[in-house]
Amino acid sequence: MIRDNGPLHNIGFGTTSRDFESGDREQQGPSPHSGFISRALDDNPVLKMASAMVATGIAATVAGKFLRGGGLKLR
């Protein structure tokens, strides 16, 4: 994925700021501000899907146990 850190400006006559390369505005790969898991899963869509399915299953299991236990008691 190509990330563009700079804003897009219209210079005029159909020319935009992206027509002039500055060299440091674009980078390949995940954002350097991403977490470890996001960077590890960047180029592997099957692993992304599997991890999302596992996380969804865990969340559904925890929510089911919480609701079977009576839910949130405010008093």
C-alpha positions as CSV (number, residue, x, y, z in Angstrom):
1,M,0.0,0.0,0.0
2,I,1.3,3.5,-0.8
3,R,0.6,6.0,1.9
4,D,0.6,9.7,1.1
5,N,1.4,11.8,4.2
6,G,0.9,15.2,2.5
7,P,-2.4,16.9,1.6
8,L,-3.6,17.2,-2.0
9,H,-3.5,20.8,-3.4
10,N,-4.9,22.0,-6.7
11,I,-2.1,24.1,-8.3
12,G,-4.2,25.0,-11.4
13,F,-4.7,24.0,-15.0
14,G,-5.4,20.4,-14.0
15,T,-2.2,20.1,-12.0
16,T,-2.1,18.8,-8.5
17,S,0.6,18.7,-5.8
18,R,0.8,14.9,-6.4
19,D,2.2,15.6,-9.9
20,F,5.4,16.9,-8.3
21,E,7.3,14.3,-6.3
22,S,9.2,15.5,-3.2
23,G,10.6,12.1,-2.4
24,D,9.7,11.9,1.3
25,R,5.9,12.1,1.0
26,E,5.2,8.5,-0.2
27,Q,6.3,5.2,1.4
28,Q,5.7,1.6,0.6
29,G,4.3,-0.8,3.2
30,P,2.6,-0.3,6.5
31,S,2.7,3.0,8.4
32,P,5.7,3.3,10.7
33,H,3.1,4.3,13.4
34,S,1.3,1.0,13.2
35,G,1.5,-1.6,15.9
36,F,3.4,-4.8,15.8
37,I,0.4,-7.0,14.9
38,S,-0.6,-4.6,12.1
39,R,2.8,-4.6,10.6
40,A,3.1,-8.4,10.8
41,L,-0.3,-8.9,9.1
42,D,0.2,-6.3,6.4
43,D,1.0,-8.5,3.4
44,N,-1.0,-11.6,4.4
45,P,-4.8,-11.3,3.8
46,V,-5.5,-15.0,4.8
47,L,-3.8,-14.4,8.1
48,K,-5.7,-11.2,8.6
49,M,-9.0,-13.0,8.0
50,A,-8.1,-15.8,10.3
51,S,-7.1,-13.5,13.1
52,A,-10.3,-11.5,12.7
53,M,-12.3,-14.7,12.9
54,V,-10.5,-15.8,16.0
55,A,-11.0,-12.4,17.7
56,T,-14.7,-12.4,16.8
57,G,-15.1,-15.9,18.2
58,I,-13.4,-15.0,21.5
59,A,-15.5,-11.8,21.8
60,A,-18.7,-13.7,21.2
61,T,-17.8,-16.4,23.7
62,V,-17.0,-13.8,26.4
63,A,-20.2,-11.9,25.7
64,G,-22.2,-15.1,25.8
65,K,-20.8,-16.1,29.2
66,F,-21.4,-12.5,30.5
67,L,-25.0,-12.5,29.5
68,R,-25.6,-16.1,30.7
69,G,-24.2,-15.0,34.1
70,G,-27.0,-12.4,34.5
71,G,-25.5,-9.5,32.7
72,L,-24.5,-6.2,34.3
73,K,-26.0,-5.7,37.7
74,L,-26.2,-2.1,38.6
75,R,-27.5,-2.5,42.1
